[in-house]
């Protein structure tokens, strides 16, 4: 009997120990399973976030290179543009691409043209000379057969010292320049110090060759001969990641870092840019073969890498995530571990107490037979097994209760499939309490929305009593919709028949929202919300395709605001942005929902008016638009009255591609501005010829002064009293090498717009004075010469000093020089004009005013102006 009692006591300890071991095994198995699920979800989330940011960086870099290619194509189409045009074209490019540090045009200068080039540049930049970079120092360039100098540079402010720098002998440019000319396309250098930062910053240089218009460039040798310069862009390395991500709305993510490498064949990648700061991997749990795996207690997703080519330079971008302790944001695994340990200890204690009680009873009833004692022992073992089974069920219920995803248990009774159980996550996600949904049909979750995704796959799974999966549109209790990944699986009873279905919902609304937001940002203007260039291109192509199918037509209208720059200059860009938003709203109210209104940038808009606008509706819409823009606008307490100029191109009469229609509408818009603004003009073929002629004249006008193509004609001035010649009026003419004599009406206005009127006017004054002195020496000592002054010349601060110096240099008597001004020149700022005229009169020169009274002047001003004629 004593031996039996000892055996029973031994069984008590063994039962408790077995209960404890089994419970711990189940707890850790559950913990491993939950951790694996959480780790997989963490990796998937990181992969998605990393790819979005990497794609944003790569896309921004390709957009920056595309901008450089657009600028190169502009030179290829119209020849070498003016310095002001280069500034206007590059300003929006640098604003949209923060990684572009600088843009420059490098002109090829032959040794024989160096002196003339330096002389011409000194008129604009005093002290200018060709320079070269030797041992990090800038010095005057030595003599060589040809130079490749920086002619245009943006931004110019603060970087004037780089103008005229000869980059031909610089070895870091050689390989990229060779590749660009051999291929006839863009090429990039390796990572190197940037010129604009004085070598303090690292980045890339992207070069694009410029060739003579019309020169053959079908071979590498031909392209080398036809090269006249190149477009160079400096991309700053530390602006390739963080500014791009911030501009596209990606906030910094804790623990995430991004690295950008420059890769070269046969060499290790070189780190050139970093964003974020991820610490090194945790080494405490991952060392040794007997240690637990590091992912069990720490989350560290695998890095995401992407290699891509920028021009000819291969880059590698890598995104990585710092380790995160498993308890941070993963309560499910922590609860499973703690709950399992607590339940195991309680179960072991319960079994120990229960079996101990049986042993006590056995000690009290030791007179009972051995068979009864044996039966009691078997009963205790059955109870232990029941407790273990109950523990497993409790663990399963706990997992469902703490799940972050909605779990639904519904009956297999068709067709209602009534709901019998929902977990707390379902109540949190949908807003419905368990009492509100128990007994209701599973279909009520879908609501009355028409589009339900591929919900039919779920219905098929329910009918066929099989597993099913679908992306479904549900609705919250408040009626708002949300997207979920829906899984359904059948549950069999003891007989093998399907009695219930388990439905799991994974809320993916945030991911769907991110995708929709990215798509909207890619197709709409961030300031006005109108369509951007990308969406406009798609809409134009759709309209062209529809016009071809229906044999119909539509209009493309290019709209530019008149005097918009005045708002920015007076009240700042914030006021200008407010005005643009108001104008955008007015444009939308003037068109139909099927029409397209897009903002191209600045104050330029484009409209697509489909469905045969020639029936009269198109003109009505254009008139309504101009009237809407002309309405008063209040900005920062100031009232503005704007007008607009509109150019219209017609499909298919004017063009059958998006590019041609856009270009022709732009040309028509500029024609509207030339004719006085506040009007709309339809494109004609003659407008394109005028535009090409204007660009050709602009390009030739820049070199006309260097090539000594200007000549002066002199018109005699007679005295009515004596009939004698008393003076000459100097008249400027341009002897073009191919077009012959060009009248001033064709080039004086251009010279005013391009800023060339000042050096041209200085040449006219000097030449007229030298000719007058020659006449004096030939026997005409009293002959006076009259020279016209342009408005820009007249408003120069150094006008009086320069004329005084010219008189001293030529030896001309001041009284024999007559300066002729137009009414508009002196009436733009009367007080300032009077002060300048008095200073000129103090020198002794004569003053005459032409066209007086044709504007808004009054005869009373004649008494205030110190004029002679």
C-alpha positions, 0 to 999 in steps of 0.5 A: 500500500505504501508503495502504491501511494509513492507511485501516485505522488510520483504521478502527481509531479509527472502530470504537472510537469508534462502539462507545463512542458506541453503548454510551453511547447504550444506557446512557443509554437504559436509565438513562432507562427505569429512572429513569422506572419508579422515579419512577413507583413513588415517586410511587405510593407517595407518593400512597398514603401521602399519601391515607391521612394526609389521609383520617385527618385529614379523618375525625378532623375530621368525627368531632369535628364529629359529637361536637359534633352528638351533644352538641347532639342530647342537649340537643334530646332532654332539654332543658338538662342539668345541669353534671355531666351536661355534664362527663360527656358531654364528657369522653370526647368531648374525649379521643377528639378531641384537636383540640377545645380546649374545649366550652361551653354558652352560655345566652340570658339576658334582661335581667330574669333577669340578677340572679337568674342572677348570684345563683344562679351566685354560690352555686357560683362566689363573685364571679360576674358577667356580663362582656364582652370589650372591646379584649382585656380582660374587664370587667363586662357593660353593660346590654342586652336579652339576653345569650348567656353561657358557662354550662358550660365544659369543661375548667373548671379554670384557665378559670373566668374565662370563665364568664359571658362574654357572646359576643353582642356579639363580631363574630367569632361573629356570622356563624357564629351567624346561619348556625346559627340560620337553618339550624337546624344547625351552622356554623363561624367563620373562622380566628380567635384562641381564647378558651381560650388568651387569643388566643395560638392560632388555630383555629375555632369551631363553633356548634350552636343549642339550641331550646326543647323542643316549639317550632316551628322550621320557619322561620328566624324561628321558630328565632330565636325558639325559641333558648335558647342554643348549643353552642360548640366551639373547634378548635385549629389546631395540633392538627388534624394532628400529634396526629391522625396520632400517635393513629391510628398514622402515624409521621412520614415523612422529607421529607413535610409536610402543610399545612392552609389555610382558604379563602374565596371571592375570597381567597387560602388562609390557612395555619393548620396545618403538620406536617413541614418539606419544603425547597423544590424543587431548582433546580440541574438544572431551569432552562433549555431545554437542561438535563436534566429534574429528575426524572432525578436527583431524586425529588419527587412531585406534591403531593396536595390535598383540599378539604373542608367542615367545617360551613360552613367550606371547608378545604384539606389538602395533602401534599408530599414533599421532593426526594430524590437519585436514588441514595438508595434507587434502586440499580437506575438507579445500577447500570444507569448504572455498569454500562453505562458500564463495559461500554461502555468495556471494549467500546470497548477490546476493539474497539480492541485487536482492530482494532489487532491486525488492522491490525498483521497487515496491516502484516506481510502487506502483500505480500498482495493488496488483495482479501485485505486488504479481506476482513480488513477486512470480518471486523473489522466483523462482529466489531464487530457481534457484540460490540455484540450481545453487549453488549446481551444482557449489559445485558438480563441485568444488568437482570433480575439487579438487578431488585427484583421476582421474575422467572421463566422457565418452559417453555411445555410444558403442563401442568407449565410447568417453571421454567428460570430465577429471578433473585436477587430471587425467592430473596430474596422466596420463600426458595427457592434456584434449585437448589430450584425449577429443573425444578419446575412453576410451580404449586408456588408457590401451595401448598395454600392454598384461596384463591388470589385470581384465579389462574384468570386466570393459568391461562387466559393459559398455556393461551391463550399470551397475556398475563395479570395477577392478584392471587395468594396465594403462600407462602414456603419456611417456609409463610407466605403473601404477596400478589403482583401477578403478570404473565405474558407469552409468549416466541416463538422464531425461528420465531414459536412460543411456547417460554417464559413470563416471569413477574414477581412484585411483592410487595404484602404490606405494602400489604395488611397496612396495609389490614387494620390500618386496617380493624381499628383502625376496627372494634375498641377499642384497649384491649380489642380488643373491637368498637367502636361502629362494628362494634357498629352493623354487627353490630346491623343484621345481627342485625336483618336476620337477625331479620326474615328468620327472624322471630326475636328476640335480646337487647341487653344493656348492662353497666356495672361497679359501683364502677369509679370507685373503682379509678381513684380509688385506683390510677389509670387504668393499673390501671383499664385493666388491670382493663377488659382482664381483664373483657373477656377474661372476657366473651368466655369467657361467650358464643358465637363468634356473639355480639358483645361490644363496649366503648362507652367507660369501663366500659360494655360491650354484648352482642348475644345472637342466636338466640332467647335466650328459650328459657333460654340467654339467662338462663344467659349473663347469669348466667354473665357476672355470676358471671364479673365477680364473681370476684376480680381482682388488679391491682397486688397488690391484690384487687378484687371487682367487680359489674355492672349489666345492662339487657336490651332484646329485639328486636322486642318493645322496638324494631326499630332499633339506636338504640332497642335501645341506648337501652332497654338503657341505661335498663334498666341504670340501673334495675338500679342504682337497685334496688341494683346487681349485677342485671339488668333487662329493659326495660319501657315504664314505665322510659322514662317514669321516665327522662324524668320524672327528666330533666324533674325535674332540669331544673326542679330547677335553676331551682326555687331561683331561682324561689322554688318551695320552701316549708317546712312545720312539724311541731309537737314536743310534750312528753310531760310538759306536753303543750305545743308546745316546737318545730317541725321544718322539712319541705321541700316543692317547689311545682312550677308544673305538678305541684303539691306534690312530696314530698321522696322525688322530688327530695332524692336528685336534689339530692344527686346534682346537688350542689344540696342545699348551696344548698337546705339553706342556704336551708332553714336561713336560712328556718327561722331567720327564721321562728323569730325571727318566732314569738319576736316573736309571743310564743313566745320558747322555741320551738325549730326542728329542721332536717335536715342532708344528708350533703353539708352535714354534710361541708362544711369551712365548715359550722360557720362558715356556721351561726355567721354565720347565727345572727349575721345572724338574731339567733337564740339558738343553743340554739333551733336543733336540727340533725338528722342521720341515722345514715348521715351520722355513721357514714360517717367516725366520727372526722371526724363527732365533731370536727364535732359538737363544733365545732357543740356549741361554738356552743351548738346542739342535736344530734339523731340520727334512725334510729339503729340501722337500719344498722351502728352500735353503742350504744357510739357514743352515748357518743362522740357529743356529742348531745342527742336 
